[in-house]
């Protein structure tokens, strides 16, 4: 008994000592005078974001938890990532263009937990999606896994929401420059008796976007000449509302998760300019209302051990209207003259309705053949309607267009050599069905050559591989023969500033990635992670946006062949979770490779850079966290980031003389923020300043970006 008692007491003392002094070396002497030395030990685990970066495909991953306590939108967080560039057409709620490794616009697909983001309504975008519900963002570069069932050509952004099982309440409110307000609420509650889980989400965004426009032309007091002034925007109000209720159960014998949800969204947007800011608009508006119902089911060991099944179904009723019923020409001071044509299209008055119902069904069935070997089958059905009517234009003939896609994928994943070697192989089958009924402005929209129904079939395939030599060095490569089917916005326009082009052809591309990455543990809490990725995109029927200068309208057209080559790299330094420094740079060389025109003449744009797109840009950021500042358990985080974008031509370099060519100038943007949290992160206050030095900066088609702005946000998390 004495021996046993002494053993128990010795073990108890040992455990207590280890727990109290785990950072120091211990020497415990036993009855045999042997010495046991326990040295400083550090337990590390890779985050989900790091595991994604180390996969076979070129993937960037962002943890968004800190963003939830700031007023930054998701687009601002993503824009600082390696190989990513986001260009906005204005302030809060404006349309934007996202580029991944040289591919941009609609070549990029957006997902919310694997489902297309536009299932929440055409008004819901990365810019107004509630940040508080998001856990991380996955950015796939060039090669897209078959599990998404996507026809993305240049990449994909998958937003993963918080799937925590615990109950919580999350509320935030922010206010900022240009009369900006933002409020978010989301929560989760589990019934003790029923086990039912309820997850409400409410979000609201508003801004007048009345930031200063520099060096704009207005008439003088006598209306005899034009003068240059700095004036605020006056017709750019934006309001978005989103509400969702999700209910279901988890961890049941018949389902790991089964949820149904309903959501509504509403977006009201004043239209301030056309595709360029030379066209000033003072009355036209766009309104969007959407209702979505959906369900999802997930089960591990479905039917048999090692089999996993997921299925989601969604239907969206989406109604947009564009009001363009004023014959006026506005100037930047708000004055106007009466005219004989409408503001947006420079044609007759319209009050156009767009009803675009969307149905999406997505299923994944995977089976573990053996340890390290998995086979998966994926199928996605996507059907979008386009019914147009007009309350004002009596000559307009109502239309009913349909875009339907069936995408099936088969993939095989391997993990060999104790996980050091990962391989992924996949094949995709694309079936595209298109029914065109519209015939407005047929010579411009292509409706004179494309009518009726048409079904096409395409095959895509690809592979990815990664080999880990050791933690500081790994190599990965991927390839995909990709097909990208035009989306509704490209084919059918947006009802305001974008003309339809129903004759668009699908993009087809050969995508290659080759990269190196690794993490170096320097000891003492210091670590460095790096990644370098080279890529090639050989695109046929490349789809790009053009602008008609006379009408300031945009339209998507095919370019016969575009070759893109580039490289991006990032390095990240971290010290003890306190100091974080990161920098990345990207270079894109995108060229028009169509040598001859349709008439057989040598194309003047042959080997020109693709216009209106940045080709060299870089980001840097630094943050430092102080702990126990003022209150015990508090955290004060100071951060700053800088973005540089090289100048680029607005149109083809071959057009015009060197002195007269329009170009978007080089940009230097600096932002700074302060975040203070206390009581175990229950209370959070952030103060931010964007465009700290009030730099004059431009974006898509020389549209001015907002100047210096301040934002304050309070967040409560229980």
N, C-alpha and C positions, 0 to 999 in steps of 0.2 A: 504494500500500500504506500509506504514511504517513497519507494522508487517511482511508483506511478504518480503520486502527488507531486513529487519534485519535477517529474517530466512535464506534467500539465502546467505547473507554475513557470517552468523554464520556457515552454512554448508561448504561454500567455505574455510573459515579459518580452520575448523575442518579437512577437507580432506587434506589441505596443511600441517597442523601440523603433521597429521598421517604419510604422505608420507615422511616428513623430519626427524621425530623422532620416527620411528616405533620400534626402539630398546629400547626406554625409556617409563616409565609409565607417563601418562598424567592425569591432573585433569582440567576439563573444568567446569566452574561454569555458570549455566543458570539463566534466569530471576526469577526462583522459588527458587534459592539458592540451588538446588539439585546438587550433585557432581557425575560426570560420570568418572570412572577410566578405562582407556584402558591399560591393562598390556601387557608385552612383549609376542608376539604371534609368533609361529613357524609353518609354513605350510610345511608339508612333504607329499611326494608322493612316492610310491614304483616303482622302475624301473622294466622294463620288465624282467631283469635278476632275481630280487628278487621275482617277481610273479611266475616265473618258478620254482625257488627253493622251493617255498611254495605250489606247486601243489601236486597232489596225487602220482606222480611217483618220483623215486630217480633221480634227475636231477641236474647237475652242469651247471652254466651259466657264461660266461665270456664276459665282455665288452672289445672290441678290439680296441676302438678308440685311446687309447694312443699308442698301438702297431704300428699304422699306421705311427707314427713319428719316429720309431726306425727301425733298420735293422734286428730285430729279425723275424724269420719265425713263422708261425702259430704253428708249432710243439713245438717250445721253449715256447710259451705262454701256450699251453695246458699242457705241461709236468709238470708244477708247480701246477696243480689242484689236489684236493683231490681224492685219489683212482685211479689216472691216472699215467701211466709210459710209456714213449716213449723211445725206444732203436734204435739208428741209426747205420747203418753199416759203416759209415765213415763221411765225411764232407758234404758240400753243395751238394744237389741232390742225396744223397745216399738213398737207400731203408731203411725203418724203420718198427718197430713193435710197435703198440700201445696196451696197456693193460688197461682195465677198470674192476676194482674189480676182478682181477684174470683171466679174460677171455681176450684173446689177438688175434693178427693176424687178420685173415679174419673172425673171429667171430664178429668183429666190422664192422659196415657199415658206410659209409661216404656219406653225402648229401650236396648239395648246393641248398639252398632254397627248400628243400624237394625232389629234384631230385637227383639221384645217381651222385656222383662227377665224376665217370669215364666216364660219358656221355661227358665230355670235352676232353676225350682222356686218354689213359692209362698212358701217361706221366705226366698228371696233378695230383698233390697230395697236401696234406696239406703243404708240404715243399716249393712248388713254386707257390702256389695260391697267387695272389696279395692281400696283407693285406689291402691296402688302400680302397678296395671295400667292406670290411667286417664291419658289425655293431656289431654283437655278435656271440658267439659260444654256442650251446646247447649240452650238453653231457648227454645222457640218459644211466643210469646204470642198466643193466640186463633186465629191462622190457621196451619194446618199444611200444609206442602208435600205434594203428591200422592205424592211419592216414598216417603213412609213407609207409605203404604197404611193409614192409621189413621183410626179413627172418633172421635178425640179431639175434644172440644168446646171446652175452655178452654185447651188448650195441650199441649205435649209436652216431655219431658226426654230427650235423646239423649246417652248416655254413649259417648264415642269412646275406644277403648283404644289403647295404644301399638302402632304398626305398624312400628316401627324394624326395619331389616334387620340391624343389628349384633348380635353376641353379647353377653350380659350376664348378671349374677346380681344379684338384688335381694332382700335379707333385712332384716326389721325385727321388733323386739319392743318392746312397750310395756306399762307397768303404771300403774295409777292408783287413785284413790279408789273406794270401794264395792266393793273386791276385783275390780277390772277388769283383765283381761289381754287382749292382742291380739298375734297373731303373723301375719306374712305372708311368703310366699316366692314369687317368680316368676323365671323365667329364660328365656333363648333360646339355643339351640345349633344351628349349621348344620354338617352333615357335610361334610367337605372333598371326599370322593369322590362321595357320592351327591347332595349339595345339599339333602338333606332337612332341614327346619326343625322343631325340637321346642320347644314352649313349655309347660312345666309351671307350674301355679299351685296353691298351698296357702294356705289362710287359716283362722284360728281366732279366735273371740271368746268371752270368758266374763266374766260379771259377776254378783255377787250382788244388785246394785241395792239395797243395804241403806242407802239414804240416809234422813235424818230426815224424818218426817212431822210437821208442826206442827199443834197445836190439834186433835187427833183425840179422839173420845169413847171412853172405856173405863169399865168398871165399877169401882167402888171396892172396897176389900178385903172389905167386908161384902156386896158384891153387892146393895146396897140403892139405889144411885143411880149416875148417870154423872158422871165428872169429865173435865176437859180436860187432856191431856198431850201432850208431844212424844216420839214413839216411832219407832224405825227400822222400815222395811219388813222383813218376815220371810219372805215366800214369793214371791220375784220373781227366782229364779235364771234366767240365760239362757246358753245355749251354742249357738254356731253353728259348723259345720265345712263347708268347701268345698274341693273338689279338682278340678282340670281338667288334661287333657293334650290339647294341640292339635298336630297334625303335618301337614306338607304341603310344598309347593314354591312358589317364586315366580320371576317373571321367566323363564318358559319361552315357547317359541314358541306353544304351545297354550293357555297360561294365564298371566296376570299374577299370579294367586294361586289356589291350590287347597288347601284345608285341611279336614281332618276332626277332630272333637274329641269327647271324652266327659267328662262332669262328674258329680260326685255332691255332694249337699249334705244336711246334717242340721241340724235346729233343734229344741232342747228348751227349752220355755218354761214356767216356773211362772206361774200366773195369780193375781195379787195382788188385783185389784179387778174389779168389773163395769165397765159403761160410766161409772159415777160412783164416787167413792171412798167413798161411804156404804156400799157393799156390799163387805165385806172377805172375801176368799177365802183359805183356808189349805191346801187339799189338791188342788184341780183343776189339771190340767196339759194342755199341748198339745205334740204331737210331730209332726214333719214329716220325711219322707225323700224325696229326689228323685234320679232318674237321667235324664240328658239325653245324647242323641247328636245330632250335627249335622254339616253340611257346607256349605261355601261355595265359590263359583267366581266369578272376576272376569276379564274380558278387555276390553282396549281395542283398537279396530280389529277388532271381532268381525265376521267375514264380509266386511266392507268397511271402508275408511277412514272414520273419523268415527263409527263405531258402537261403543257400549259396552254390555256385557252383564254383569249381576250376578244371581246366584241363590243363595239360602240355603234350606236345609231343616232342620227340627228336630223331634225327637219327645221328649217328656218324660213319664216315668212318675212321678206325684206321689201320695204316700200320706200323709195326715194322720190323726191320731187325737186326740180330745178325751176326757179321762178325768174324769168328774164323777160319782163313785160314793160320795160321802160326804154323809150327812144331818147337817150341822153348820152352825152360825152362828158365825162367828169375829169377834173383836174385835181392835183394833190392837195389843194387848199379847200376842197369840198365844193367848189363852184362847178357849174356845168353850163353847157349850151344844149339846146334842143337839137335833135338830129332826126334822121330818117331810118335808122336801123337800131337793132337791139344792142345791149352792152356786151354780151359774151360772144355771140356768134356773128355779130354784124349782119344779121338777117332780120326776119320778121319776129314779132313777139311770140314767146312760147311759155307755157306753163306745163312742163313735161313731167309725166309720171313714169317711173321705172319700178316695176314689180319683178323682183328676182328671187323666186323661191329656190331654196337650195336643200338638197337631200344628200346626206353622206352616210355610208355604211362602211365600217372598217373592221376587219377581223384578222387575228393572228393565231396560228396554231403551231406550237413548237414541240419538239420531242427530243429528249436527250438519248441519243443512240448508245452512248457509252461515256465514261468519264472523259471530258474534254471534247466531245463530239455532239453537235446539235444540228438538227434539221428543222427548218421553219417554212411555213406556207402562209402567205399574206394575200389578202384581197381587199380592194377598195373600190366602192362605187360612188361616183360623184356626179350629180345631175343638177345643173343650174338653168333656170328659165330666165327669159327676158321679155316681159310683156310691157310694151310702151303705148301710152295714150297721151293726148294733149288736150287740156281744157280750153286753150286759147286759139291755137292754130287749127282752123277748121279744115285746112287742106291736108293735114297730116293723116296718114293712113296707119291705124294701129297695127302693131307687129307682135309676133309671138315666136321668139327664137328659143332654141334649146341647145345647150352644150352638155353632153353626157360622156363620162369617161369610165372605163373599166380597166383597172390596173391590177394585175396579179403578179406576185413575186415568189420565187423559191430561193432559199438561201441555205448555205451549209457553213457552219463555223467550227473551227478547230482550235484547241489549246494543247500544245505539245511541249515537250521538254520541260516539264514542271512549270508551265506557264510562260516560259521564256519566248516561245514562238507562238504567235497567234495568226491564223489565216481565216479569211472570210471570202466566200464565193457566192455570187447571186446572178439570177436572170430575171428579167421583168418583161411582161407582155402588156402593151398599151393598146387599148381599143378606144378610138375617138369617134363619137357620133355628133354631127352638127346639123341643125336644121335652121336655115336662115329664111326669115320672112320679111325683113325690113327692106325698104327701097328708097330711103331718104337720101338726097344728093348722090345718086348712084355713081356718077363719074368720080366723086371724091372718096366714097366709102367702099367702092368695089361691088356694090349691090347689083350693078349691071352685068357682072360676070359670074357671081356666086348667088344662086338661089336654090331652094329646095333642100333635100336631105343628102347627106354624104357620110359614109363610114369608112374609116381608115384603120389599119393595124400596123403596129411598129413593135420591134423587139429591142430591148436593151439588156446589157449584161456588164458585169464588172467583178473586181476582186480587190482585196486589201491584205496586206501582210505586215507584221511587226516582229522584230527580233530584239530582245533585251540582252545586251552583252553584260552589263551590270548597271546599277542605278544611275551613274553619271553618263551613260551612253547607251542609246537605243536608236534603231533605224526603222522607219516605216515607209511603205509605198502603197499606192492605190491607183486603180484605173477603172474608168467606166465609159462605155458607149451609151450615151445618154440621149433621151428624147424629151423635149419640153413642148407640150401642147399650149397654144395661145389661150389666155384666160379671157373672161368676159370683158374686163376693162380694155384690153387690147383689141379684141374683135368688135366689141359693141360700144366702146366709148364709155364715158362716165356721166353723160348727161349735161355737162357744162363746158369744160375746157378741153375735152378730148374727143376728137372725131372717131367714129367707127372705122375699121378696116376689115371687112369680112373676108377679104382675099388673103389674109395672112397665112403663111405656111409655118408648120412646126419647126422649131430649132432642133438641130441634131449636132451633137458635139462628142469629140474624143477628149476625155479629161484625164490628166495624169498628175499625180502628186508624189513627191519624194521628200522626206524630211528626216531630221535628226533631233533628238531631244534627250534631256536628262536632268537629274537633280543631284547636286553636290552638297553633302552635309559637312560643313566646316567645323562643327563642334561649337560648344558654348552657346547653342541656340541660333547660330548663324547658318543659313542655307541659301543656295543659289539654284534656281531652275531656269532652263533655257529651252528654246525651241526654234528651229529654222525649217522653213517649208518652201520648196520650189514647186512650181506648177506650170502646166501647159494646157491651154484650152483651144481646140481646133473646131471652130463653130461654123456650120453651114446654115444659111437662112437666118442669120443673126437678127434678132428683133430689137430695134432701137427707136427711141422717141425723136420725132422731128417737130419743129415749130414753124408755122406759116407766119412770116413777119407781118403781113398785111392784116391778118385777122387775129393774130396772137393766139391761135388755136394749136393744140398738140395732136399728133397722130402717130401711131406706131407703124413702122414699115420694116420690110425685110432687107438686110444687106447680104449679098450672096455668100460671102465668106469673110470671117474675122478670125484672126489668130491672136491669142493672148498668151504672153509669157511673163512670168514674174517670180518674185521671191518676197517672203515676209519673215520677220524674225522678232522674237521677244525674249527678254531676260528679266527675271524677277528675283529680288533679294528680300529676305525676311530675317528679322532678328527677334527671337523670343516672343513673337506675336505682337511686338510693340512697334518696330520700325518696318515699314514696307516701302520698297522702291521698285518701280517697274518702268520699262521703256520698250517700245516696239517701233518698227519701221516697215514700210511696204513699198514695193515698186511694181507697177503694172505696165506692161508694154502691149497695148492693144492696137492692132493694125488692120486696115481694110485690105484684104487680099484678093479682091475682085479686080483682075487685071484688065478685062475688056468690058465695055458696056454692051447692052443688048444689040446695038447697031454695029458692033464689031470694032469700035474705036477704043484706043487706049484710055482707060479711066484716069481722070486727073487726080482722083483721090487714092489711087493705088499705093499701098504701103504708107498711107497717112495714118496718124494716130486717130482713134475714134474720138470725135469731138465731144465737148460738154461732159467730160469725166476726168476727175483727178487721176494722176498716174504716179505721183510720189507724195507720200504723206507719213507723218510720224506722231507718236504720242509719248508722253512721259507723265508719271504721277508719283507722288510721295505722300506718305501719311505716317503719323506718329501718335501713339496712344499713351496717355497718362492714366494711371489707376489711383483710386482713393483720393480724388481731388475734391476737397470740400466735404463730401459725404463718403462714408465707408461703403465700399462696394460700387463706387461710381467709376465712370470711364469718360475721359475727355479725348476725343480724336480730332486732330488737326490734319487737314489734307489739302493738296493743291494738285492741279493737273494742267498740262500744256499740250496744245495741238498745233501742228504746223502742216500746211497744205501748199504744195508747189502750184504756181499758176498753171492754167491750162486754157487752150483755145475753146471758144464758144461754138465755132463751126469748123468745117474741114480746113486744115492748114493750107491746102492748095487754093482756097478761095481768097481773092483780094490780095493787096500788097501787104508787106510786113507791117507798115505803119498804120494801116486801116483795119487790120484784123481785130475782131472783138475777142477779148480774153478775160477770164476770171482771174483777178490778181491773187498773189500769194497771201495766205492767211496765217495770222498768229493769234490764237485764242488761249487765254489763261483763265482758269476757274479756281476758286478757293472755297472751303467749307469748314465748319466747326460742328461737331456732334457731341452732345453731352447726355449721358444716360446714367440713371441711378436706380437703386432698389431692384437689383438683379434684372436690369434692362426693362423694368416695367414702365418707367417714365423716360421719354426721350425728347430732346429739343435740338433742332438743327438750324444753323444759319448759313446761308450759301450766297455766294456772289459769282454770277456767271459773266463772262467777258469782262474780267476784272479791270482791264486797261481801256475799256470802251473802244476797242478796235473796230474800224469799218471793215466788215467782212461780207462776202457774197456767197451765194450757193447756186443751186440749180438754175441755169439760164439767167445768171446775173441778178438773182433776186436777193435783196438785202436781208441780212440776218439781224436779229435784235441786238441792241447795244448793251451796255452794262445793266445788270438787273440784280435785285436782292430778293431772297426768299427766306421765309421763316416757317418752321413746321413743328408741331407738337404731336407726339404719338404716345398712346397709352396701350400697353399690352399686359393683359391679365390672364 
